[in-house]
Amino acid sequence: MDRPRAEATGQATTRFRAWRLAKELSLDEVADLTGLSKAMLSRAERGQRELAPMTKVKVARRLGVAVRDLFEVSEVSA
């Protein structure tokens, strides 16, 4: 599911935190909306935890935004 961060994810975590703060949501509120723990979200925001791709999709869907609005997205070639 979720795995420790392999490399710096500062830009991605900054994007998620910036979005949350712009919407004036607390970590508690985001945790309630997404079903993830406050601790996990906090670690993800600080770059201490890399969320699995499907977890990123789940978070974005439950918050009603595109994944790329919250996280760095790698291009997938067909």
N, CA, C and O atoms as a Tripos MOL2 file, in Angstrom:
@<TRIPOS>MOLECULE
protein
  312   311    78     0     0
PROTEIN
NO_CHARGES

@<TRIPOS>ATOM
      1 N           0.8440   -1.1810    0.0000 N.3       1 MET1
      2 CA          0.0000    0.0000    0.0000 C.3       1 MET1
      3 C           0.8870    1.2420    0.0000 C.2       1 MET1
      4 O           1.2460    1.7250   -1.0740 O.2       1 MET1
      5 N           1.2470    1.7660    1.1450 N.am      2 ASP2
      6 CA          2.1160    2.9240    1.2250 C.3       2 ASP2
      7 C           3.5080    2.4480    1.5780 C.2       2 ASP2
      8 O           3.6860    1.4630    2.2940 O.2       2 ASP2
      9 N           4.4850    3.1620    1.0680 N.am      3 ARG3
     10 CA          5.8540    2.7590    1.3160 C.3       3 ARG3
     11 C           6.6960    3.9660    1.6920 C.2       3 ARG3
     12 O           6.3690    5.0900    1.3110 O.2       3 ARG3
     13 N           7.7870    3.7470    2.4440 N.am      4 PRO4
     14 CA          8.6490    4.8730    2.7870 C.3       4 PRO4
     15 C           9.1600    5.5600    1.5350 C.2       4 PRO4
     16 O           9.3250    4.9280    0.4910 O.2       4 PRO4
     17 N           9.3980    6.8050    1.6390 N.am      5 ARG5
     18 CA          9.8580    7.6230    0.5270 C.3       5 ARG5
     19 C          11.2350    7.1720    0.0750 C.2       5 ARG5
     20 O          12.1300    6.9920    0.9010 O.2       5 ARG5
     21 N          11.4130    6.9910   -1.1970 N.am      6 ALA6
     22 CA         12.6860    6.5520   -1.7370 C.3       6 ALA6
     23 C          13.5870    7.7420   -2.0540 C.2       6 ALA6
     24 O          14.8110    7.6270   -1.9800 O.2       6 ALA6
     25 N          13.0070    8.8640   -2.4000 N.am      7 GLU7
     26 CA         13.7750   10.0490   -2.7100 C.3       7 GLU7
     27 C          12.9530   11.2720   -2.3370 C.2       7 GLU7
     28 O          11.7890   11.1560   -1.9520 O.2       7 GLU7
     29 N          13.5620   12.4360   -2.4520 N.am      8 ALA8
     30 CA         12.8760   13.6650   -2.0500 C.3       8 ALA8
     31 C          11.5950   13.8620   -2.8390 C.2       8 ALA8
     32 O          11.5930   13.7480   -4.0650 O.2       8 ALA8
     33 N          10.5080   14.1560   -2.1440 N.am      9 THR9
     34 CA          9.2180   14.3900   -2.8020 C.3       9 THR9
     35 C           8.7020   15.7670   -2.4240 C.2       9 THR9
     36 O           7.4930   15.9830   -2.3380 O.2       9 THR9
     37 N           9.6150   16.6930   -2.2000 N.am     10 GLY10
     38 CA          9.2680   18.0210   -1.7280 C.3      10 GLY10
     39 C           8.2300   18.7380   -2.5590 C.2      10 GLY10
     40 O           7.2920   19.3170   -2.0110 O.2      10 GLY10
     41 N           8.3810   18.7100   -3.8970 N.am     11 GLN11
     42 CA          7.4380   19.4190   -4.7480 C.3      11 GLN11
     43 C           6.0430   18.8250   -4.6390 C.2      11 GLN11
     44 O           5.0580   19.5570   -4.5540 O.2      11 GLN11
     45 N           5.9580   17.5140   -4.6420 N.am     12 ALA12
     46 CA          4.6530   16.8560   -4.5600 C.3      12 ALA12
     47 C           3.9910   17.1200   -3.2220 C.2      12 ALA12
     48 O           2.8020   17.4310   -3.1670 O.2      12 ALA12
     49 N           4.7460   16.9990   -2.1480 N.am     13 THR13
     50 CA          4.1520   17.2060   -0.8340 C.3      13 THR13
     51 C           3.8050   18.6680   -0.6410 C.2      13 THR13
     52 O           2.8130   18.9840    0.0170 O.2      13 THR13
     53 N           4.5960   19.5610   -1.1980 N.am     14 THR14
     54 CA          4.2860   20.9800   -1.1060 C.3      14 THR14
     55 C           2.9760   21.2830   -1.8310 C.2      14 THR14
     56 O           2.1800   22.0990   -1.3650 O.2      14 THR14
     57 N           2.7550   20.6340   -2.9550 N.am     15 ARG15
     58 CA          1.5240   20.8430   -3.7250 C.3      15 ARG15
     59 C           0.2980   20.4280   -2.9030 C.2      15 ARG15
     60 O          -0.6970   21.1520   -2.8570 O.2      15 ARG15
     61 N           0.3740   19.2730   -2.2640 N.am     16 PHE16
     62 CA         -0.7340   18.7830   -1.4420 C.3      16 PHE16
     63 C          -0.9910   19.7250   -0.2630 C.2      16 PHE16
     64 O          -2.1340   20.0940    0.0030 O.2      16 PHE16
     65 N           0.0640   20.1060    0.4330 N.am     17 ARG17
     66 CA         -0.0710   21.0150    1.5780 C.3      17 ARG17
     67 C          -0.6060   22.3720    1.1280 C.2      17 ARG17
     68 O          -1.4840   22.9390    1.7780 O.2      17 ARG17
     69 N          -0.0830   22.8930    0.0240 N.am     18 ALA18
     70 CA         -0.5390   24.1960   -0.4770 C.3      18 ALA18
     71 C          -2.0200   24.1540   -0.8110 C.2      18 ALA18
     72 O          -2.7520   25.0950   -0.5070 O.2      18 ALA18
     73 N          -2.4740   23.0510   -1.4460 N.am     19 TRP19
     74 CA         -3.8910   22.9080   -1.7800 C.3      19 TRP19
     75 C          -4.7290   22.8990   -0.5110 C.2      19 TRP19
     76 O          -5.7410   23.5940   -0.4190 O.2      19 TRP19
     77 N          -4.2960   22.0990    0.4780 N.am     20 ARG20
     78 CA         -5.0540   21.9790    1.7280 C.3      20 ARG20
     79 C          -5.1670   23.3350    2.4250 C.2      20 ARG20
     80 O          -6.2420   23.7160    2.8900 O.2      20 ARG20
     81 N          -4.0580   24.0530    2.4920 N.am     21 LEU21
     82 CA         -4.0700   25.3620    3.1610 C.3      21 LEU21
     83 C          -4.9070   26.3800    2.3870 C.2      21 LEU21
     84 O          -5.5960   27.2030    2.9900 O.2      21 LEU21
     85 N          -4.8510   26.3270    1.0600 N.am     22 ALA22
     86 CA         -5.6530   27.2450    0.2440 C.3      22 ALA22
     87 C          -7.1450   27.0130    0.4590 C.2      22 ALA22
     88 O          -7.9420   27.9490    0.4090 O.2      22 ALA22
     89 N          -7.5140   25.7590    0.6980 N.am     23 LYS23
     90 CA         -8.9170   25.4180    0.9600 C.3      23 LYS23
     91 C          -9.2850   25.5950    2.4360 C.2      23 LYS23
     92 O         -10.4260   25.3660    2.8380 O.2      23 LYS23
     93 N          -8.3000   26.0070    3.2290 N.am     24 GLU24
     94 CA         -8.4860   26.2310    4.6710 C.3      24 GLU24
     95 C          -9.0120   24.9850    5.3790 C.2      24 GLU24
     96 O          -9.9060   25.0550    6.2220 O.2      24 GLU24
     97 N          -8.4250   23.8340    5.0070 N.am     25 LEU25
     98 CA         -8.7910   22.5590    5.6280 C.3      25 LEU25
     99 C          -7.6870   22.1160    6.5830 C.2      25 LEU25
    100 O          -6.4990   22.2590    6.2950 O.2      25 LEU25
    101 N          -8.0970   21.5860    7.7010 N.am     26 SER26
    102 CA         -7.1300   21.0270    8.6430 C.3      26 SER26
    103 C          -6.8100   19.5930    8.2270 C.2      26 SER26
    104 O          -7.5250   18.9940    7.4240 O.2      26 SER26
    105 N          -5.7290   19.0520    8.7830 N.am     27 LEU27
    106 CA         -5.4280   17.6450    8.5310 C.3      27 LEU27
    107 C          -6.5490   16.7510    9.0320 C.2      27 LEU27
    108 O          -6.8550   15.7350    8.4070 O.2      27 LEU27
    109 N          -7.1630   17.1100   10.1450 N.am     28 ASP28
    110 CA         -8.2980   16.3370   10.6650 C.3      28 ASP28
    111 C          -9.4390   16.2920    9.6470 C.2      28 ASP28
    112 O         -10.0360   15.2390    9.4240 O.2      28 ASP28
    113 N          -9.7360   17.4260    9.0380 N.am     29 GLU29
    114 CA        -10.8270   17.4810    8.0570 C.3      29 GLU29
    115 C         -10.4930   16.6410    6.8190 C.2      29 GLU29
    116 O         -11.3480   15.9190    6.3070 O.2      29 GLU29
    117 N          -9.2540   16.7390    6.3430 N.am     30 VAL30
    118 CA         -8.8490   15.9470    5.1770 C.3      30 VAL30
    119 C          -8.8730   14.4570    5.5230 C.2      30 VAL30
    120 O          -9.2680   13.6320    4.6990 O.2      30 VAL30
    121 N          -8.4540   14.1210    6.7290 N.am     31 ALA31
    122 CA         -8.4920   12.7210    7.1720 C.3      31 ALA31
    123 C          -9.9320   12.2110    7.1620 C.2      31 ALA31
    124 O         -10.1900   11.0990    6.7030 O.2      31 ALA31
    125 N         -10.8570   13.0030    7.6560 N.am     32 ASP32
    126 CA        -12.2750   12.6070    7.6610 C.3      32 ASP32
    127 C         -12.8130   12.4320    6.2410 C.2      32 ASP32
    128 O         -13.5750   11.5030    5.9740 O.2      32 ASP32
    129 N         -12.4180   13.3210    5.3350 N.am     33 LEU33
    130 CA        -12.9050   13.2660    3.9600 C.3      33 LEU33
    131 C         -12.3260   12.0920    3.1700 C.2      33 LEU33
    132 O         -12.9960   11.5290    2.3040 O.2      33 LEU33
    133 N         -11.0810   11.7280    3.4740 N.am     34 THR34
    134 CA        -10.3950   10.7060    2.6790 C.3      34 THR34
    135 C         -10.4170    9.3170    3.2990 C.2      34 THR34
    136 O         -10.2240    8.3220    2.6000 O.2      34 THR34
    137 N         -10.6510    9.2430    4.6040 N.am     35 GLY35
    138 CA        -10.5940    7.9500    5.2780 C.3      35 GLY35
    139 C          -9.1860    7.5290    5.6560 C.2      35 GLY35
    140 O          -8.9890    6.4240    6.1600 O.2      35 GLY35
    141 N          -8.2060    8.3850    5.4230 N.am     36 LEU36
    142 CA         -6.8280    8.1080    5.8240 C.3      36 LEU36
    143 C          -6.5630    8.7420    7.1810 C.2      36 LEU36
    144 O          -7.2560    9.6740    7.5870 O.2      36 LEU36
    145 N          -5.5680    8.2370    7.8700 N.am     37 SER37
    146 CA         -5.2680    8.7900    9.1890 C.3      37 SER37
    147 C          -4.5790   10.1460    9.0660 C.2      37 SER37
    148 O          -3.8930   10.4280    8.0840 O.2      37 SER37
    149 N          -4.7740   10.9620   10.0690 N.am     38 LYS38
    150 CA         -4.1240   12.2610   10.1330 C.3      38 LYS38
    151 C          -2.6030   12.0910   10.1190 C.2      38 LYS38
    152 O          -1.8920   12.8640    9.4780 O.2      38 LYS38
    153 N          -2.1170   11.0820   10.8240 N.am     39 ALA39
    154 CA         -0.6740   10.8300   10.8880 C.3      39 ALA39
    155 C          -0.1080   10.5060    9.5080 C.2      39 ALA39
    156 O           0.9480   11.0140    9.1320 O.2      39 ALA39
    157 N          -0.8110    9.6610    8.7550 N.am     40 MET40
    158 CA         -0.3370    9.3000    7.4190 C.3      40 MET40
    159 C          -0.3130   10.5110    6.4980 C.2      40 MET40
    160 O           0.6480   10.7210    5.7590 O.2      40 MET40
    161 N          -1.3700   11.3000    6.5480 N.am     41 LEU41
    162 CA         -1.4310   12.4970    5.7100 C.3      41 LEU41
    163 C          -0.3350   13.4880    6.0880 C.2      41 LEU41
    164 O           0.2710   14.1060    5.2130 O.2      41 LEU41
    165 N          -0.0840   13.6390    7.3640 N.am     42 SER42
    166 CA          0.9640   14.5400    7.8290 C.3      42 SER42
    167 C           2.3340   14.0860    7.3350 C.2      42 SER42
    168 O           3.1320   14.9030    6.8750 O.2      42 SER42
    169 N           2.6060   12.7900    7.4290 N.am     43 ARG43
    170 CA          3.8910   12.2610    6.9480 C.3      43 ARG43
    171 C           4.0150   12.4460    5.4400 C.2      43 ARG43
    172 O           5.0950   12.7630    4.9420 O.2      43 ARG43
    173 N           2.9230   12.2520    4.7130 N.am     44 ALA44
    174 CA          2.9440   12.4470    3.2630 C.3      44 ALA44
    175 C           3.2180   13.9120    2.9230 C.2      44 ALA44
    176 O           3.9910   14.2060    2.0120 O.2      44 ALA44
    177 N           2.5880   14.8230    3.6500 N.am     45 GLU45
    178 CA          2.8060   16.2510    3.4250 C.3      45 GLU45
    179 C           4.2520   16.6530    3.6530 C.2      45 GLU45
    180 O           4.7890   17.5000    2.9390 O.2      45 GLU45
    181 N           4.8780   16.0480    4.6440 N.am     46 ARG46
    182 CA          6.2550   16.3920    4.9990 C.3      46 ARG46
    183 C           7.2910   15.6090    4.2070 C.2      46 ARG46
    184 O           8.4920   15.7900    4.4040 O.2      46 ARG46
    185 N           6.8320   14.7400    3.3110 N.am     47 GLY47
    186 CA          7.7580   13.9810    2.4940 C.3      47 GLY47
    187 C           8.3930   12.8130    3.2160 C.2      47 GLY47
    188 O           9.3920   12.2660    2.7490 O.2      47 GLY47
    189 N           7.8310   12.4210    4.3460 N.am     48 GLN48
    190 CA          8.3560   11.2870    5.0960 C.3      48 GLN48
    191 C           7.7140    9.9790    4.6660 C.2      48 GLN48
    192 O           8.1550    8.9020    5.0690 O.2      48 GLN48
    193 N           6.6830   10.0710    3.8570 N.am     49 ARG49
    194 CA          5.9490    8.8940    3.4000 C.3      49 ARG49
    195 C           5.5120    9.1430    1.9700 C.2      49 ARG49
    196 O           4.9720   10.2030    1.6540 O.2      49 ARG49
    197 N           5.7420    8.1720    1.1110 N.am     50 GLU50
    198 CA          5.2740    8.2490   -0.2700 C.3      50 GLU50
    199 C           3.9880    7.4520   -0.3630 C.2      50 GLU50
    200 O           3.9690    6.2640   -0.0420 O.2      50 GLU50
    201 N           2.9200    8.0890   -0.7950 N.am     51 LEU51
    202 CA          1.6540    7.3870   -0.9440 C.3      51 LEU51
    203 C           1.6830    6.5310   -2.1990 C.2      51 LEU51
    204 O           2.2440    6.9260   -3.2210 O.2      51 LEU51
    205 N           1.0830    5.3730   -2.1140 N.am     52 ALA52
    206 CA          0.9610    4.4920   -3.2770 C.3      52 ALA52
    207 C           0.1110    5.1910   -4.3390 C.2      52 ALA52
    208 O          -0.7570    5.9960   -4.0010 O.2      52 ALA52
    209 N           0.3480    4.8950   -5.6050 N.am     53 PRO53
    210 CA         -0.4260    5.5540   -6.6690 C.3      53 PRO53
    211 C          -1.9420    5.4570   -6.4920 C.2      53 PRO53
    212 O          -2.6410    6.4510   -6.6910 O.2      53 PRO53
    213 N          -2.4590    4.2980   -6.1260 N.am     54 MET54
    214 CA         -3.9050    4.1680   -5.9460 C.3      54 MET54
    215 C          -4.4080    4.9610   -4.7420 C.2      54 MET54
    216 O          -5.5530    5.4140   -4.7270 O.2      54 MET54
    217 N          -3.5570    5.1260   -3.7400 N.am     55 THR55
    218 CA         -3.9390    5.9460   -2.5850 C.3      55 THR55
    219 C          -4.0370    7.4120   -3.0080 C.2      55 THR55
    220 O          -4.9180    8.1370   -2.5450 O.2      55 THR55
    221 N          -3.1410    7.8420   -3.8800 N.am     56 LYS56
    222 CA         -3.2050    9.2150   -4.4000 C.3      56 LYS56
    223 C          -4.5080    9.4250   -5.1700 C.2      56 LYS56
    224 O          -5.1480   10.4690   -5.0410 O.2      56 LYS56
    225 N          -4.8920    8.4440   -5.9610 N.am     57 VAL57
    226 CA         -6.1480    8.5320   -6.7190 C.3      57 VAL57
    227 C          -7.3250    8.6100   -5.7510 C.2      57 VAL57
    228 O          -8.2310    9.4240   -5.9340 O.2      57 VAL57
    229 N          -7.3110    7.7690   -4.7290 N.am     58 LYS58
    230 CA         -8.3840    7.7500   -3.7300 C.3      58 LYS58
    231 C          -8.5080    9.1120   -3.0380 C.2      58 LYS58
    232 O          -9.6120    9.6310   -2.8760 O.2      58 LYS58
    233 N          -7.3820    9.6810   -2.6340 N.am     59 VAL59
    234 CA         -7.3850   10.9890   -1.9660 C.3      59 VAL59
    235 C          -7.9700   12.0450   -2.8980 C.2      59 VAL59
    236 O          -8.8620   12.7990   -2.5090 O.2      59 VAL59
    237 N          -7.4680   12.0940   -4.1230 N.am     60 ALA60
    238 CA         -7.9350   13.1100   -5.0710 C.3      60 ALA60
    239 C          -9.4380   12.9720   -5.3530 C.2      60 ALA60
    240 O         -10.1600   13.9690   -5.3660 O.2      60 ALA60
    241 N          -9.9010   11.7510   -5.5750 N.am     61 ARG61
    242 CA        -11.3270   11.5390   -5.8470 C.3      61 ARG61
    243 C         -12.1960   11.9840   -4.6830 C.2      61 ARG61
    244 O         -13.2190   12.6410   -4.8730 O.2      61 ARG61
    245 N         -11.7830   11.6230   -3.4880 N.am     62 ARG62
    246 CA        -12.6010   11.9950   -2.3210 C.3      62 ARG62
    247 C         -12.5850   13.4800   -2.0490 C.2      62 ARG62
    248 O         -13.5030   14.0060   -1.4190 O.2      62 ARG62
    249 N         -11.5410   14.1730   -2.5190 N.am     63 LEU63
    250 CA        -11.4800   15.6220   -2.3410 C.3      63 LEU63
    251 C         -12.0500   16.3570   -3.5540 C.2      63 LEU63
    252 O         -12.1740   17.5820   -3.5430 O.2      63 LEU63
    253 N         -12.3950   15.6020   -4.5990 N.am     64 GLY64
    254 CA        -13.0150   16.1950   -5.7810 C.3      64 GLY64
    255 C         -12.0660   16.9910   -6.6580 C.2      64 GLY64
    256 O         -12.4730   17.9740   -7.2770 O.2      64 GLY64
    257 N         -10.8100   16.5820   -6.7200 N.am     65 VAL65
    258 CA         -9.8240   17.2770   -7.5490 C.3      65 VAL65
    259 C          -9.0360   16.2630   -8.3780 C.2      65 VAL65
    260 O          -9.0970   15.0600   -8.1270 O.2      65 VAL65
    261 N          -8.3090   16.7590   -9.3530 N.am     66 ALA66
    262 CA         -7.4530   15.9020  -10.1670 C.3      66 ALA66
    263 C          -6.2180   15.5030   -9.3580 C.2      66 ALA66
    264 O          -5.7290   16.2750   -8.5330 O.2      66 ALA66
    265 N          -5.7280   14.3030   -9.6010 N.am     67 VAL67
    266 CA         -4.5240   13.8200   -8.9010 C.3      67 VAL67
    267 C          -3.3800   14.8110   -9.0950 C.2      67 VAL67
    268 O          -2.6510   15.1060   -8.1480 O.2      67 VAL67
    269 N          -3.2170   15.3260  -10.3100 N.am     68 ARG68
    270 CA         -2.0980   16.2420  -10.6020 C.3      68 ARG68
    271 C          -2.1970   17.5610   -9.8310 C.2      68 ARG68
    272 O          -1.2050   18.2770   -9.6980 O.2      68 ARG68
    273 N          -3.3850   17.8810   -9.3270 N.am     69 ASP69
    274 CA         -3.5270   19.0860   -8.5150 C.3      69 ASP69
    275 C          -2.9160   18.9090   -7.1250 C.2      69 ASP69
    276 O          -2.5870   19.8900   -6.4590 O.2      69 ASP69
    277 N          -2.7680   17.6690   -6.6940 N.am     70 LEU70
    278 CA         -2.2660   17.3930   -5.3480 C.3      70 LEU70
    279 C          -0.8800   16.7640   -5.3260 C.2      70 LEU70
    280 O          -0.1180   16.9680   -4.3810 O.2      70 LEU70
    281 N          -0.5540   16.0060   -6.3580 N.am     71 PHE71
    282 CA          0.6670   15.2050   -6.3420 C.3      71 PHE71
    283 C           1.3970   15.2890   -7.6750 C.2      71 PHE71
    284 O           0.8050   15.5870   -8.7120 O.2      71 PHE71
    285 N           2.6890   15.0210   -7.6220 N.am     72 GLU72
    286 CA          3.4920   14.8900   -8.8460 C.3      72 GLU72
    287 C           3.0040   13.6480   -9.5820 C.2      72 GLU72
    288 O           2.8160   12.5930   -8.9760 O.2      72 GLU72
    289 N           2.8040   13.7740  -10.8620 N.am     73 VAL73
    290 CA          2.2920   12.6560  -11.6550 C.3      73 VAL73
    291 C           3.3000   12.3290  -12.7410 C.2      73 VAL73
    292 O           3.7240   13.2050  -13.4960 O.2      73 VAL73
    293 N           3.6800   11.0600  -12.8130 N.am     74 SER74
    294 CA          4.5930   10.6070  -13.8530 C.3      74 SER74
    295 C           3.7990   10.2810  -15.1070 C.2      74 SER74
    296 O           2.7070    9.7170  -15.0340 O.2      74 SER74
    297 N           4.3510   10.6380  -16.2480 N.am     75 GLU75
    298 CA          3.7070   10.3140  -17.5220 C.3      75 GLU75
    299 C           3.8090    8.8200  -17.7610 C.2      75 GLU75
    300 O           4.8320    8.2040  -17.4630 O.2      75 GLU75
    301 N           2.7630    8.2480  -18.2890 N.am     76 VAL76
    302 CA          2.7270    6.8230  -18.6170 C.3      76 VAL76
    303 C           2.6880    6.7010  -20.1280 C.2      76 VAL76
    304 O           1.8190    7.2760  -20.7830 O.2      76 VAL76
    305 N           3.6340    5.9480  -20.6820 N.am     77 SER77
    306 CA          3.6340    5.7560  -22.1220 C.3      77 SER77
    307 C           2.8040    4.5440  -22.4950 C.2      77 SER77
    308 O           2.7900    3.5410  -21.7820 O.2      77 SER77
    309 N           2.1210    4.6470  -23.6050 N.am     78 ALA78
    310 CA          1.2260    3.5640  -24.0370 C.3      78 ALA78
    311 C           1.9560    2.5180  -24.8280 C.2      78 ALA78
    312 O           1.3500    1.5400  -25.2660 O.2      78 ALA78
@<TRIPOS>BOND
     1     1     2 1
     2     2     3 1
     3     3     4 2
     4     3     5 am
     5     5     6 1
     6     6     7 1
     7     7     8 2
     8     7     9 am
     9     9    10 1
    10    10    11 1
    11    11    12 2
    12    11    13 am
    13    13    14 1
    14    14    15 1
    15    15    16 2
    16    15    17 am
    17    17    18 1
    18    18    19 1
    19    19    20 2
    20    19    21 am
    21    21    22 1
    22    22    23 1
    23    23    24 2
    24    23    25 am
    25    25    26 1
    26    26    27 1
    27    27    28 2
    28    27    29 am
    29    29    30 1
    30    30    31 1
    31    31    32 2
    32    31    33 am
    33    33    34 1
    34    34    35 1
    35    35    36 2
    36    35    37 am
    37    37    38 1
    38    38    39 1
    39    39    40 2
    40    39    41 am
    41    41    42 1
    42    42    43 1
    43    43    44 2
    44    43    45 am
    45    45    46 1
    46    46    47 1
    47    47    48 2
    48    47    49 am
    49    49    50 1
    50    50    51 1
    51    51    52 2
    52    51    53 am
    53    53    54 1
    54    54    55 1
    55    55    56 2
    56    55    57 am
    57    57    58 1
    58    58    59 1
    59    59    60 2
    60    59    61 am
    61    61    62 1
    62    62    63 1
    63    63    64 2
    64    63    65 am
    65    65    66 1
    66    66    67 1
    67    67    68 2
    68    67    69 am
    69    69    70 1
    70    70    71 1
    71    71    72 2
    72    71    73 am
    73    73    74 1
    74    74    75 1
    75    75    76 2
    76    75    77 am
    77    77    78 1
    78    78    79 1
    79    79    80 2
    80    79    81 am
    81    81    82 1
    82    82    83 1
    83    83    84 2
    84    83    85 am
    85    85    86 1
    86    86    87 1
    87    87    88 2
    88    87    89 am
    89    89    90 1
    90    90    91 1
    91    91    92 2
    92    91    93 am
    93    93    94 1
    94    94    95 1
    95    95    96 2
    96    95    97 am
    97    97    98 1
    98    98    99 1
    99    99   100 2
   100    99   101 am
   101   101   102 1
   102   102   103 1
   103   103   104 2
   104   103   105 am
   105   105   106 1
   106   106   107 1
   107   107   108 2
   108   107   109 am
   109   109   110 1
   110   110   111 1
   111   111   112 2
   112   111   113 am
   113   113   114 1
   114   114   115 1
   115   115   116 2
   116   115   117 am
   117   117   118 1
   118   118   119 1
   119   119   120 2
   120   119   121 am
   121   121   122 1
   122   122   123 1
   123   123   124 2
   124   123   125 am
   125   125   126 1
   126   126   127 1
   127   127   128 2
   128   127   129 am
   129   129   130 1
   130   130   131 1
   131   131   132 2
   132   131   133 am
   133   133   134 1
   134   134   135 1
   135   135   136 2
   136   135   137 am
   137   137   138 1
   138   138   139 1
   139   139   140 2
   140   139   141 am
   141   141   142 1
   142   142   143 1
   143   143   144 2
   144   143   145 am
   145   145   146 1
   146   146   147 1
   147   147   148 2
   148   147   149 am
   149   149   150 1
   150   150   151 1
   151   151   152 2
   152   151   153 am
   153   153   154 1
   154   154   155 1
   155   155   156 2
   156   155   157 am
   157   157   158 1
   158   158   159 1
   159   159   160 2
   160   159   161 am
   161   161   162 1
   162   162   163 1
   163   163   164 2
   164   163   165 am
   165   165   166 1
   166   166   167 1
   167   167   168 2
   168   167   169 am
   169   169   170 1
   170   170   171 1
   171   171   172 2
   172   171   173 am
   173   173   174 1
   174   174   175 1
   175   175   176 2
   176   175   177 am
   177   177   178 1
   178   178   179 1
   179   179   180 2
   180   179   181 am
   181   181   182 1
   182   182   183 1
   183   183   184 2
   184   183   185 am
   185   185   186 1
   186   186   187 1
   187   187   188 2
   188   187   189 am
   189   189   190 1
   190   190   191 1
   191   191   192 2
   192   191   193 am
   193   193   194 1
   194   194   195 1
   195   195   196 2
   196   195   197 am
   197   197   198 1
   198   198   199 1
   199   199   200 2
   200   199   201 am
   201   201   202 1
   202   202   203 1
   203   203   204 2
   204   203   205 am
   205   205   206 1
   206   206   207 1
   207   207   208 2
   208   207   209 am
   209   209   210 1
   210   210   211 1
   211   211   212 2
   212   211   213 am
   213   213   214 1
   214   214   215 1
   215   215   216 2
   216   215   217 am
   217   217   218 1
   218   218   219 1
   219   219   220 2
   220   219   221 am
   221   221   222 1
   222   222   223 1
   223   223   224 2
   224   223   225 am
   225   225   226 1
   226   226   227 1
   227   227   228 2
   228   227   229 am
   229   229   230 1
   230   230   231 1
   231   231   232 2
   232   231   233 am
   233   233   234 1
   234   234   235 1
   235   235   236 2
   236   235   237 am
   237   237   238 1
   238   238   239 1
   239   239   240 2
   240   239   241 am
   241   241   242 1
   242   242   243 1
   243   243   244 2
   244   243   245 am
   245   245   246 1
   246   246   247 1
   247   247   248 2
   248   247   249 am
   249   249   250 1
   250   250   251 1
   251   251   252 2
   252   251   253 am
   253   253   254 1
   254   254   255 1
   255   255   256 2
   256   255   257 am
   257   257   258 1
   258   258   259 1
   259   259   260 2
   260   259   261 am
   261   261   262 1
   262   262   263 1
   263   263   264 2
   264   263   265 am
   265   265   266 1
   266   266   267 1
   267   267   268 2
   268   267   269 am
   269   269   270 1
   270   270   271 1
   271   271   272 2
   272   271   273 am
   273   273   274 1
   274   274   275 1
   275   275   276 2
   276   275   277 am
   277   277   278 1
   278   278   279 1
   279   279   280 2
   280   279   281 am
   281   281   282 1
   282   282   283 1
   283   283   284 2
   284   283   285 am
   285   285   286 1
   286   286   287 1
   287   287   288 2
   288   287   289 am
   289   289   290 1
   290   290   291 1
   291   291   292 2
   292   291   293 am
   293   293   294 1
   294   294   295 1
   295   295   296 2
   296   295   297 am
   297   297   298 1
   298   298   299 1
   299   299   300 2
   300   299   301 am
   301   301   302 1
   302   302   303 1
   303   303   304 2
   304   303   305 am
   305   305   306 1
   306   306   307 1
   307   307   308 2
   308   307   309 am
   309   309   310 1
   310   310   311 1
   311   311   312 2
@<TRIPOS>SUBSTRUCTURE
     1 MET1         2 RESIDUE 1 A MET
     2 ASP2         6 RESIDUE 1 A ASP
     3 ARG3        10 RESIDUE 1 A ARG
     4 PRO4        14 RESIDUE 1 A PRO
     5 ARG5        18 RESIDUE 1 A ARG
     6 ALA6        22 RESIDUE 1 A ALA
     7 GLU7        26 RESIDUE 1 A GLU
     8 ALA8        30 RESIDUE 1 A ALA
     9 THR9        34 RESIDUE 1 A THR
    10 GLY10       38 RESIDUE 1 A GLY
    11 GLN11       42 RESIDUE 1 A GLN
    12 ALA12       46 RESIDUE 1 A ALA
    13 THR13       50 RESIDUE 1 A THR
    14 THR14       54 RESIDUE 1 A THR
    15 ARG15       58 RESIDUE 1 A ARG
    16 PHE16       62 RESIDUE 1 A PHE
    17 ARG17       66 RESIDUE 1 A ARG
    18 ALA18       70 RESIDUE 1 A ALA
    19 TRP19       74 RESIDUE 1 A TRP
    20 ARG20       78 RESIDUE 1 A ARG
    21 LEU21       82 RESIDUE 1 A LEU
    22 ALA22       86 RESIDUE 1 A ALA
    23 LYS23       90 RESIDUE 1 A LYS
    24 GLU24       94 RESIDUE 1 A GLU
    25 LEU25       98 RESIDUE 1 A LEU
    26 SER26      102 RESIDUE 1 A SER
    27 LEU27      106 RESIDUE 1 A LEU
    28 ASP28      110 RESIDUE 1 A ASP
    29 GLU29      114 RESIDUE 1 A GLU
    30 VAL30      118 RESIDUE 1 A VAL
    31 ALA31      122 RESIDUE 1 A ALA
    32 ASP32      126 RESIDUE 1 A ASP
    33 LEU33      130 RESIDUE 1 A LEU
    34 THR34      134 RESIDUE 1 A THR
    35 GLY35      138 RESIDUE 1 A GLY
    36 LEU36      142 RESIDUE 1 A LEU
    37 SER37      146 RESIDUE 1 A SER
    38 LYS38      150 RESIDUE 1 A LYS
    39 ALA39      154 RESIDUE 1 A ALA
    40 MET40      158 RESIDUE 1 A MET
    41 LEU41      162 RESIDUE 1 A LEU
    42 SER42      166 RESIDUE 1 A SER
    43 ARG43      170 RESIDUE 1 A ARG
    44 ALA44      174 RESIDUE 1 A ALA
    45 GLU45      178 RESIDUE 1 A GLU
    46 ARG46      182 RESIDUE 1 A ARG
    47 GLY47      186 RESIDUE 1 A GLY
    48 GLN48      190 RESIDUE 1 A GLN
    49 ARG49      194 RESIDUE 1 A ARG
    50 GLU50      198 RESIDUE 1 A GLU
    51 LEU51      202 RESIDUE 1 A LEU
    52 ALA52      206 RESIDUE 1 A ALA
    53 PRO53      210 RESIDUE 1 A PRO
    54 MET54      214 RESIDUE 1 A MET
    55 THR55      218 RESIDUE 1 A THR
    56 LYS56      222 RESIDUE 1 A LYS
    57 VAL57      226 RESIDUE 1 A VAL
    58 LYS58      230 RESIDUE 1 A LYS
    59 VAL59      234 RESIDUE 1 A VAL
    60 ALA60      238 RESIDUE 1 A ALA
    61 ARG61      242 RESIDUE 1 A ARG
    62 ARG62      246 RESIDUE 1 A ARG
    63 LEU63      250 RESIDUE 1 A LEU
    64 GLY64      254 RESIDUE 1 A GLY
    65 VAL65      258 RESIDUE 1 A VAL
    66 ALA66      262 RESIDUE 1 A ALA
    67 VAL67      266 RESIDUE 1 A VAL
    68 ARG68      270 RESIDUE 1 A ARG
    69 ASP69      274 RESIDUE 1 A ASP
    70 LEU70      278 RESIDUE 1 A LEU
    71 PHE71      282 RESIDUE 1 A PHE
    72 GLU72      286 RESIDUE 1 A GLU
    73 VAL73      290 RESIDUE 1 A VAL
    74 SER74      294 RESIDUE 1 A SER
    75 GLU75      298 RESIDUE 1 A GLU
    76 VAL76      302 RESIDUE 1 A VAL
    77 SER77      306 RESIDUE 1 A SER
    78 ALA78      310 RESIDUE 1 A ALA
